[in-house]
Amino acid sequence: MKNEKETRAVEVSVGDYVRPYAVESKGGAFRYIIIGLVALAAGASFYFYPQLRNAWIIYGPRQPAANPQSAELASTLGVSSVPAAILSGPDLDVNFDRLRRENCDRTALLSFATKLAEVGYPRDAANALTTFASRCGNGDDALWAAVNVLMNISDYNGVIKIASGLVESIPTSPDVRYARGQAFQAAGQFEQAISDYVSTIELIPNVKNVSSKVFTDLAASYASLKRYCEAIAPVQMYVAADPSTRDTTQARALIADYAKKGACELEYAKGSDRFFAQGGDVIKAKADINGVSGTFIIDTGASLVSLTSGYAKRAKVRVDEADRVRLQSANGSTEGMMGVAQDIRLGRLQAKDVAVVVNIASAASFGRDIDGLLGMSFLARYEIVVSGGEIRLKERRF
């Protein structure tokens, strides 16, 4: 799916020591004890190596004398709490020396911060990065590196603070939105996470390029708020982008689980119908949202149902003005407000509690006399078949 930036995990195999249980080797128990002790020692040495190495650097016999210039540079870089012996040790001395000569050397600073985190000082590394961005300017790359460092140590409030600054600086970056959304979700701020995940999807031009993790994280955030019926839509949006490969038993099981928890089957979406283009590829249709009639474009390329602000007011759509999302359209980037349509009726179709976004831009943003787009937050609740100038929507069964 859009802009693959997914969390990576490292898997370590300890090997295969399996023997046939029916065969008892001579001295077998003793051999396994030795193997176990060796494995334990190897694991312990791997885990404690950085700490032991740092201790040797700091307290070993070759500890260098304190250097006033080094202390001043450490203060400038924001790493005063890191022992001088570590800063002048084999992992950091080259870049530390480069920064002594040019303390706004971007390449040296980024490498220095990476090494500092690796030797066990991640918070100081993040501080060096944010200090550099403030002190030297043009620091989005340093701030992004700080976000990743703090995410690794689960400092979600720190991530939110830095990422929020980046959102202001580069509002059309889906990566920044997604990182902040993950931090919001981990911190239990699910409404804010939902806004960032929606923005992530909207900012990537082709929904097929969005990582599956964005959709499942969005669904999980809805579920954490016990809005299980709304949690179904992101999973169905993911599946609808490429049904031939994504309509899997796992996806269906997740949808069925949310449907059961929310008792969604009766009101989530019902009915079947078909709609035709009136010349060209654009399919327009009359629909009622919260009982108010409007003219809409049926758009499988739109992630959400999108409404003009004027129509949203007439239809009394619930919105949270503080809950802003970033939208990307053919006319450029703009802001919208997240909301919920209590009822949408299109022909013989009816759906309840549909996520919508209210476009803050001009009323003509969708075209003359058009009140909005019926996007995938509504359409994905149905089985979709597009053929030529026709779209068929069929009721799903969980």
ZIVEN-V678601 format. One record per pair of residues at least 24 apart in sequence whose C-alpha atoms are under 10 Angstrom apart, sorted by the first residue. I is the first residue (numbers start at 1). J is the second residue. D is the distance in Angstrom with one decimal. If there is no record, write none. Layout:
# ZIVEN-V678601
I/J/D  I/J/D
This chain:
# ZIVEN-V678601
1/201/9.1  1/204/9.1  1/206/8.2  1/207/6.3  1/208/4.7  1/209/3.2  1/210/2.7  1/211/3.6  1/212/5.8  1/213/8.5  1/214/8.4  1/215/9.1  1/238/8.0  1/241/8.9  1/242/9.9  2/174/8.8  2/175/10.0  2/200/8.4  2/201/7.1  2/202/9.5  2/203/8.8  2/204/5.6  2/205/7.7  2/206/6.5  2/207/5.8  2/208/6.0  2/209/3.0  2/210/2.3  2/211/5.3  2/212/8.5  2/214/8.7  3/174/7.6  3/175/7.5  3/200/9.1  3/201/9.3  3/203/9.7  3/204/7.1  3/205/9.7  3/206/9.5  3/207/9.6  3/208/9.6  3/209/5.9  3/210/5.5  3/211/6.5  3/214/9.9  4/175/8.9  4/209/7.3  4/210/6.5  4/211/5.2  4/212/8.7  4/213/8.9  4/214/9.3  5/174/9.6  5/175/7.1  5/178/8.6  5/179/9.1  5/210/9.1  5/211/7.2  5/213/8.8  5/214/9.2  6/175/10.0  6/178/9.7  6/179/9.8  6/211/7.2  6/212/8.9  6/213/6.8  6/214/8.6  7/213/8.8  14/39/8.4  14/43/10.0  49/119/9.8  50/118/8.5  50/119/6.1  50/120/7.1  51/119/8.0  51/120/7.6  53/86/9.9  53/119/8.9  54/83/9.5  54/85/8.7  54/86/6.9  54/89/8.9  54/119/7.5  54/120/8.6  55/85/9.6  55/86/9.2  56/85/9.7  56/86/9.9  57/83/9.6  57/84/9.8  57/85/6.2  57/86/6.6  57/87/10.0  57/88/9.3  57/89/6.8  57/90/9.0  58/83/7.2  58/84/8.0  58/85/5.2  58/86/6.6  58/87/10.0  58/89/8.8  59/85/8.6  60/85/9.7  63/88/9.6  63/89/9.3  64/88/8.3  64/89/9.3  69/100/8.4  70/96/8.7  70/97/9.1  70/100/7.8  72/100/9.6  73/97/9.7  73/99/8.0  73/100/6.5  73/101/9.9  73/103/8.0  74/99/9.8  74/100/9.3  74/128/9.2  75/128/9.7  76/100/9.9  76/103/8.2  76/128/8.9  76/131/8.2  76/132/8.9  76/135/9.0  77/103/7.7  77/104/9.3  77/109/8.9  77/124/9.5  77/125/9.6  77/127/8.2  77/128/5.4  77/129/8.3  77/130/9.4  77/131/6.5  77/132/6.9  77/135/9.1  78/124/7.3  78/125/8.7  78/126/9.3  78/127/6.0  78/128/5.1  78/129/8.6  78/130/8.7  78/131/6.2  78/132/8.4  79/113/9.9  79/116/9.7  79/121/9.4  79/123/9.3  79/124/5.6  79/125/7.6  79/126/9.5  79/127/7.1  79/128/6.3  79/131/9.4  80/124/8.6  80/128/9.9  81/121/9.5  81/124/7.7  82/116/9.1  82/121/7.6  82/124/7.4  82/125/9.8  86/116/8.8  86/119/8.7  86/121/9.9  87/112/9.3  87/116/8.4  91/115/6.5  91/116/8.0  91/118/9.3  91/119/8.0  92/116/7.2  92/119/9.4  103/132/8.6  103/135/9.6  103/136/8.7  104/132/7.1  104/133/9.3  104/135/8.1  104/136/5.9  104/137/9.1  105/132/9.4  105/136/9.0  106/132/8.3  106/133/9.5  106/136/8.8  106/138/10.0  106/139/8.9  106/141/9.4  106/142/8.3  107/142/10.0  109/142/8.6  110/141/8.8  110/142/6.9  110/145/7.9  110/146/9.7  113/142/9.3  113/145/8.8  113/146/8.8  113/149/9.2  114/145/8.6  114/146/9.7  114/149/8.6  117/149/7.4  117/150/10.0  117/152/10.0  118/149/10.0  122/146/9.1  122/149/6.3  122/150/7.3  122/152/8.6  122/153/7.6  123/149/7.6  123/150/7.0  123/153/8.2  123/155/9.1  123/158/10.0  124/149/9.9  125/149/7.6  125/150/9.2  126/150/6.8  126/158/9.5  130/162/8.3  139/166/9.7  140/165/9.2  140/166/6.8  140/169/7.8  140/170/8.4  141/166/9.7  144/175/9.6  144/176/7.9  144/179/9.6  147/176/9.0  147/179/7.9  147/180/8.8  147/183/9.8  148/179/8.5  150/183/10.0  151/179/8.5  151/180/9.8  151/182/9.1  151/183/7.6  154/183/8.4  154/186/8.5  154/187/9.5  155/183/8.4  155/186/9.7  155/187/9.2  156/180/8.5  156/182/8.5  156/183/4.9  156/184/7.2  156/185/9.1  156/186/6.9  156/187/6.3  157/183/7.3  157/184/8.1  157/186/9.5  157/187/7.4  158/183/8.9  159/183/6.4  159/184/8.9  160/184/7.0  160/187/9.4  167/326/9.9  171/199/9.7  171/203/9.5  171/325/9.9  171/326/7.4  171/327/9.9  171/333/8.8  171/334/9.6  171/335/9.9  172/199/8.8  172/200/8.8  172/202/9.6  172/203/6.4  172/204/9.1  172/326/7.2  172/327/8.4  172/328/8.0  172/332/9.9  172/333/7.2  172/334/9.4  173/199/9.3  173/200/7.9  173/203/7.2  173/204/8.9  173/326/9.6  174/198/9.7  174/199/7.1  174/200/4.5  174/201/7.5  174/202/8.4  174/203/5.8  174/204/6.8  174/210/9.7  174/326/9.4  175/200/7.2  175/203/9.5  175/204/9.8  176/200/8.5  177/201/9.6  177/203/9.3  177/325/9.6  177/326/9.3  178/213/9.9  178/214/7.5  178/217/9.7  181/214/9.3  181/217/8.8  181/218/8.9  181/221/9.7  182/214/9.2  182/217/7.9  182/218/9.5  182/221/9.8  184/221/9.6  185/217/8.2  185/218/9.1  185/220/8.9  185/221/6.7  185/224/9.2  186/221/9.7  188/221/8.8  188/224/8.6  188/225/9.8  189/221/8.8  189/224/9.8  189/225/9.8  190/218/9.0  190/220/9.0  190/221/5.3  190/222/7.3  190/223/9.4  190/224/7.2  190/225/7.1  191/218/10.0  191/221/7.6  191/222/8.1  191/224/9.8  191/225/8.3  191/323/7.9  191/338/10.0  192/221/9.4  192/322/9.6  192/323/7.2  192/324/9.0  192/325/9.7  193/217/8.7  193/218/7.5  193/221/6.9  193/222/9.3  194/218/5.8  194/219/8.6  194/220/9.4  194/221/6.4  194/222/7.3  194/323/9.3  194/325/9.3  194/338/9.3  195/323/6.6  195/324/6.7  195/325/5.7  195/326/8.7  195/337/9.0  195/338/7.2  196/323/9.5  196/324/8.7  196/325/6.8  196/326/8.4  197/221/9.4  197/325/9.0  198/234/9.4  198/303/8.3  198/304/8.6  198/324/9.9  198/325/7.0  198/326/8.3  198/327/9.0  198/338/9.1  198/357/9.6  199/303/9.9  199/324/8.8  199/325/5.2  199/326/5.1  199/327/6.5  199/328/8.8  199/335/9.5  199/336/9.5  200/325/8.9  200/326/8.2  200/327/9.0  201/302/9.8  201/303/7.2  201/304/9.6  201/326/9.6  201/327/9.0  201/328/9.6  202/302/8.0  202/303/6.5  202/304/8.5  202/325/8.6  202/326/7.1  202/327/5.5  202/328/6.0  202/329/8.6  202/333/9.9  203/325/9.8  203/326/7.1  203/327/6.2  203/328/5.3  203/329/8.7  203/333/8.4  204/327/9.6  204/328/7.9  205/301/9.0  205/302/9.6  205/328/7.6  205/329/8.5  205/330/9.7  206/241/9.1  206/301/7.8  206/302/9.5  206/303/9.8  207/237/8.6  207/238/7.9  207/240/9.7  207/241/6.6  207/242/9.6  207/300/9.9  207/301/7.5  207/302/8.6  207/303/7.6  208/237/9.7  208/238/7.7  208/239/9.4  208/240/9.2  208/241/5.5  208/242/7.1  208/301/10.0  209/238/10.0  209/241/9.2  210/238/8.4  210/241/9.7  211/238/8.9  212/238/6.8  212/239/9.3  212/246/9.7  213/238/9.8  214/238/9.3  215/239/9.9  216/251/9.8  216/254/9.5  219/254/9.7  219/255/9.7  219/258/9.2  220/258/9.7  223/258/7.7  223/261/9.2  223/262/9.2  226/258/9.4  226/261/8.5  226/262/7.8  227/258/8.9  227/261/9.3  227/262/7.2  227/353/9.6  228/255/9.3  228/257/8.9  228/258/5.2  228/259/6.7  228/260/8.6  228/261/6.5  228/262/5.0  228/263/8.5  228/264/7.9  229/255/9.1  229/258/6.5  229/259/6.1  229/260/9.1  229/261/8.4  229/262/5.7  229/263/7.8  229/264/5.6  229/265/8.7  229/267/9.1  229/268/6.5  229/269/9.9  229/352/8.9  229/353/7.9  229/354/9.0  230/258/8.8  230/259/9.4  230/262/9.1  230/264/9.2  230/268/8.6  230/340/9.6  230/352/9.3  230/353/7.1  230/354/7.0  230/355/7.2  230/377/8.8  231/255/8.2  231/258/6.8  231/259/8.8  231/262/9.4  232/256/8.5  232/257/9.1  232/258/6.3  232/259/7.2  232/262/9.8  232/264/9.2  232/268/9.3  232/377/9.4  232/380/9.4  232/381/8.2  233/268/9.8  233/304/9.8  233/354/8.6  233/355/8.6  233/376/8.0  233/377/5.8  233/378/7.8  233/379/9.1  233/380/6.6  233/381/6.5  234/303/9.2  234/304/9.9  234/376/8.8  234/377/7.4  234/380/8.5  234/381/9.7  235/380/8.9  235/381/9.8  236/376/8.5  236/377/8.5  236/378/9.9  236/379/9.2  236/380/5.4  236/381/6.7  236/382/8.7  236/383/9.4  237/300/9.6  237/303/7.5  237/304/9.5  237/375/9.7  237/376/6.1  237/377/7.0  237/378/9.3  237/379/8.5  237/380/5.5  237/381/8.3  238/303/10.0  238/376/9.6  238/380/8.8  239/380/8.4  240/300/9.0  240/376/8.4  240/379/9.1  240/380/6.3  240/381/9.3  240/382/9.3  240/383/8.1  240/384/7.6  240/385/9.9  241/300/8.8  241/301/8.9  241/376/9.5  241/380/9.2  243/383/9.7  243/384/9.6  252/398/7.8  253/398/8.9  255/398/7.4  256/397/9.2  256/398/5.5  257/398/9.1  258/398/9.9  259/398/7.3  260/398/8.8  264/352/9.2  264/398/9.3  265/396/8.9  265/397/7.6  265/398/7.1  266/351/9.6  266/352/9.6  267/343/9.6  267/350/8.2  267/351/6.5  267/352/5.9  267/353/8.8  268/343/9.8  268/350/8.3  268/351/5.5  268/352/5.4  268/353/7.6  268/354/8.7  268/378/9.9  268/381/7.8  268/396/9.8  269/343/9.9  269/344/9.4  269/345/9.8  269/349/7.3  269/350/5.7  269/351/4.2  269/352/6.7  269/353/9.6  269/354/9.6  269/378/8.6  269/379/9.6  269/380/9.9  269/381/6.3  269/382/7.4  269/394/9.8  269/395/7.0  269/396/7.8  269/397/9.6  270/345/9.8  270/348/8.3  270/349/5.9  270/350/5.5  270/351/6.5  270/352/9.4  270/381/8.8  270/382/8.2  270/394/8.4  270/395/5.5  270/396/7.7  270/397/9.3  271/345/9.8  271/346/9.5  271/347/8.8  271/348/5.5  271/349/4.6  271/350/6.5  271/351/8.9  271/382/8.8  271/393/8.4  271/394/6.8  271/395/5.4  271/396/8.9  272/346/9.7  272/347/8.5  272/348/6.1  272/349/5.8  272/350/9.0  272/382/8.1  272/383/9.1  272/392/7.7  272/393/5.5  272/394/4.4  272/395/5.4  272/396/9.2  273/346/8.5  273/347/6.7  273/348/5.9  273/349/6.7  273/391/8.6  273/392/6.0  273/393/5.5  273/394/6.6  273/395/8.8  274/346/10.0  274/347/8.4  274/348/9.0  274/349/9.7  274/384/9.7  274/385/9.3  274/386/9.7  274/390/7.0  274/391/5.7  274/392/4.3  274/393/6.0  274/394/8.5  275/346/9.8  275/347/8.8  275/386/9.8  275/389/8.5  275/390/5.7  275/391/5.4  275/392/6.5  275/393/8.5  276/387/9.7  276/388/9.0  276/389/5.7  276/390/4.5  276/391/6.5  276/392/8.9  277/388/8.8  277/389/5.0  277/390/6.3  277/391/8.6  278/389/8.2  278/390/9.8  279/389/8.2  280/388/9.8  280/389/7.5  281/388/8.0  281/389/5.9  281/390/8.8  282/389/7.9  282/390/9.7  283/389/7.6  283/390/7.9  283/391/8.4  284/370/8.8  284/373/9.2  284/374/9.5  285/346/7.7  285/347/8.5  285/370/9.8  285/373/10.0  285/374/9.3  286/345/9.0  286/346/6.8  286/347/7.8  286/370/10.0  286/371/9.8  287/344/7.2  287/345/5.7  287/346/4.6  287/347/7.1  287/349/9.5  287/350/9.9  287/371/9.9  287/374/9.1  288/315/8.7  288/343/8.0  288/344/5.8  288/345/5.1  288/346/6.6  288/347/9.1  288/350/9.5  289/314/9.6  289/315/6.3  289/316/9.0  289/317/8.3  289/341/6.7  289/342/7.7  289/343/5.7  289/344/4.6  289/345/6.5  289/346/8.8  289/350/9.8  289/351/9.8  289/352/9.9  289/354/9.9  290/314/9.3  290/315/5.7  290/316/7.3  290/317/7.4  290/341/6.7  290/342/6.1  290/343/5.0  290/344/6.4  290/345/8.4  290/352/9.6  291/315/7.1  291/316/9.6  291/342/9.6  291/343/7.6  291/344/8.0  291/345/8.2  292/316/8.9  292/343/9.9  292/344/9.4  292/345/9.7  293/344/9.9  293/345/9.3  293/346/9.9  293/371/9.4  294/369/9.0  294/370/7.7  294/371/5.9  294/372/8.3  295/369/7.2  295/370/5.4  295/371/5.5  295/372/7.2  295/373/8.8  295/374/9.8  296/346/9.8  296/366/8.9  296/367/9.9  296/369/8.9  296/370/5.7  296/371/5.7  296/372/5.1  296/373/5.3  296/374/6.4  296/375/9.9  297/366/8.5  297/367/9.6  297/370/7.4  297/371/8.4  297/372/6.6  297/373/4.9  297/374/6.1  297/375/8.6  298/372/9.0  298/373/6.0  298/374/4.9  298/375/6.6  298/376/9.2  298/378/9.9  298/379/8.4  298/391/8.8  299/372/9.8  299/373/6.2  299/374/5.8  299/375/5.2  299/376/7.6  299/379/8.5  300/373/9.3  300/374/7.9  300/375/5.7  300/376/5.9  300/377/9.6  300/378/9.7  300/379/7.2  300/380/8.5  300/384/9.1  300/386/9.3  300/391/9.6  301/373/9.8  301/374/9.7  301/375/6.9  301/376/7.5  302/329/9.4  302/373/7.3  302/374/7.6  302/375/4.6  302/376/6.1  302/377/8.6  302/379/9.7  303/355/10.0  303/356/9.4  303/357/9.8  303/373/9.6  303/374/9.0  303/375/5.4  303/376/4.9  303/377/6.3  303/378/9.1  303/379/9.4  303/380/9.4  304/338/9.8  304/354/8.9  304/355/6.8  304/356/5.7  304/357/6.7  304/358/9.9  304/373/7.9  304/374/7.2  304/375/4.6  304/376/5.3  304/377/4.7  304/378/7.3  304/379/9.0  304/380/9.8  305/339/9.8  305/340/9.6  305/341/9.1  305/354/8.0  305/355/6.9  305/356/4.7  305/357/6.3  305/358/8.6  305/372/7.4  305/373/5.5  305/374/4.6  305/375/4.4  305/376/6.8  305/377/6.0  305/378/6.6  305/379/8.8  306/336/8.8  306/337/9.8  306/338/9.5  306/339/9.8  306/355/9.2  306/356/5.7  306/357/4.9  306/358/5.8  306/359/6.6  306/366/9.1  306/371/8.5  306/372/5.3  306/373/5.0  306/374/6.7  306/375/7.1  306/377/9.6  307/336/9.4  307/337/9.9  307/339/10.0  307/356/7.3  307/357/6.3  307/358/4.8  307/359/6.0  307/360/9.1  307/363/9.1  307/365/9.7  307/366/8.7  307/370/9.1  307/371/6.0  307/372/4.3  307/373/6.6  307/374/8.6  308/336/9.7  308/357/8.8  308/358/5.8  308/359/5.3  308/360/7.2  308/361/7.8  308/362/7.7  308/363/5.5  308/364/8.1  308/365/7.8  308/366/8.0  308/370/8.4  308/371/5.6  308/372/5.8  308/373/9.1  309/336/9.2  309/337/9.3  309/357/9.4  309/358/5.7  309/359/5.9  309/360/6.1  309/361/8.0  309/362/8.2  309/363/6.9  309/371/8.8  309/372/9.4  310/358/9.2  310/359/9.4  310/360/9.5  310/362/9.3  310/363/6.9  310/371/8.2  311/358/9.0  311/363/8.7  311/370/9.6  311/371/6.1  311/372/8.3  312/339/9.4  312/341/9.1  312/356/9.7  312/357/9.3  312/358/6.8  312/359/9.2  312/371/8.7  312/372/9.4  313/358/9.6  315/341/8.6  315/342/9.9  316/340/9.9  316/341/8.6  316/342/9.5  317/341/5.6  317/342/7.6  317/343/9.6  317/356/8.7  317/357/9.8  317/358/8.9  318/342/8.4  318/356/9.4  318/358/9.9  319/356/8.8  319/357/8.3  319/358/7.8  320/358/10.0  321/358/9.7  323/357/10.0  324/357/9.0  324/358/9.5  324/360/9.8  325/357/8.1  325/358/9.6  325/359/9.6  326/357/10.0  326/359/9.8  327/357/9.1  327/359/8.4  329/365/9.3  329/366/9.8  330/365/9.8  331/365/8.1  331/366/9.8  333/361/9.9  334/359/7.9  334/360/7.5  334/361/6.9  335/359/6.6  335/360/6.0  335/361/7.4  336/360/5.3  336/361/8.0  344/374/9.7  344/378/8.3  346/374/9.5  348/393/9.9  349/379/9.9  349/382/9.3  349/393/8.3  349/394/8.8  349/395/8.3  350/378/9.5  350/395/9.8  351/378/7.3  351/379/9.6  351/381/8.2  351/382/9.8  352/378/9.2  353/378/9.5  354/378/6.3  354/381/9.7
